[in-house]
């Protein structure tokens, strides 16, 4: 299994709207791609790491894929480049332009 991690900085005033936008863009497209195994949407509020960007939250989307072929089906020929969507600019996000991939060695269950 492969985990694909993307993050952005989002002004808190746009948080709710951006989370809905993320659901209707990146999450929806991932769900419709063969080999998609699930996702996590994460949020972190840590002003110390965002000097000069007070009033923002970091939002992360981690998607899980069964193979590199599935990652390529979602991300295209350059899977290290972030998949960004029309309308992102409305929420004044500062998106990572690149993503990180991880081989999932173990996934714990309760």
C-alpha positions in Angstrom: 0.0 0.0 0.0 1.2 3.5 -0.8 0.3 6.6 1.2 0.2 10.0 -0.7 0.5 13.0 1.6 -0.4 16.6 0.5 -0.8 19.7 2.7 -1.8 23.3 2.5 -2.1 26.3 4.8 -5.6 27.7 4.9 -6.9 30.9 6.6 -9.2 29.9 9.4 -12.0 32.1 7.9 -12.0 29.8 4.9 -11.6 26.5 6.7 -15.2 25.2 6.5 -15.5 26.2 2.8 -12.2 24.7 1.8 -12.9 21.4 3.6 -16.2 21.1 1.5 -14.3 22.1 -1.6 -11.6 19.5 -0.9 -14.3 16.8 -0.5 -15.8 17.7 -3.9 -12.5 17.9 -5.7 -9.5 15.8 -4.5 -11.4 13.4 -2.3 -14.1 12.7 -4.9 -11.6 12.3 -7.7 -9.5 9.9 -5.6 -12.6 7.8 -4.7 -13.4 7.5 -8.4 -9.9 6.2 -9.3 -9.2 2.5 -9.5 -6.9 1.4 -6.8 -8.0 4.0 -4.2 -8.1 2.4 -0.7 -9.2 5.3 1.5 -8.1 8.7 2.9 -7.5 10.9 5.9 -8.2 14.6 6.2 -6.0 16.1 8.9 -5.8 19.5 10.6 -3.1 21.1 12.6 -3.1 24.4 14.4 0.4 25.4 15.3 1.2 29.1 15.0 4.9 28.5 15.9 5.5 26.8 12.6 3.6 29.4 10.6 5.4 32.6 11.5 3.7 35.5 9.8 0.6 33.4 8.9 -1.4 33.7 12.2 -5.0 32.8 11.8 -4.3 29.8 9.6 -4.6 26.1 9.9 -2.6 23.4 8.1 -4.9 20.9 6.3 -3.6 17.6 5.1 -5.0 15.0 2.8 -3.5 11.6 2.9 -4.8 9.1 0.3 -4.0 5.4 0.2 -3.4 3.4 -2.9 -2.9 -0.2 -3.8 -0.1 0.3 -6.3 2.1 2.9 -8.1 -0.1 2.3 -11.1 -3.1 3.6 -9.1 -1.1 6.6 -7.9 -0.2 7.4 -11.6 -3.9 7.0 -12.6 -4.8 9.7 -10.1 -1.8 12.0 -10.3 -0.6 11.6 -13.9 2.9 11.3 -15.3 4.5 13.3 -12.5 3.1 11.8 -9.3 5.4 13.9 -7.1 3.5 17.1 -8.3 0.4 18.0 -6.3 -2.9 17.8 -8.0 -4.5 21.2 -7.6 -8.0 22.2 -8.6 -9.8 25.1 -10.1 -11.4 27.1 -7.3 -8.6 26.5 -4.8 -7.6 30.1 -5.1 -11.0 31.2 -3.7 -9.9 29.9 -0.3 -6.6 31.7 -0.3 -4.7 28.5 0.5 -1.0 28.2 0.3 -0.7 24.7 -1.2 2.3 22.4 -1.2 3.2 22.0 -4.9 4.8 18.6 -4.3 3.5 15.6 -2.3 5.3 12.9 -0.4 4.7 9.2 -0.9 5.3 6.5 1.7 5.3 2.7 1.5 2.9 1.6 4.2 4.7 -1.1 6.1 2.0 -1.7 8.7 -1.5 -0.5 9.3 -2.8 -1.1 12.8 -6.4 -2.0 13.4 -8.2 -2.1 16.8 
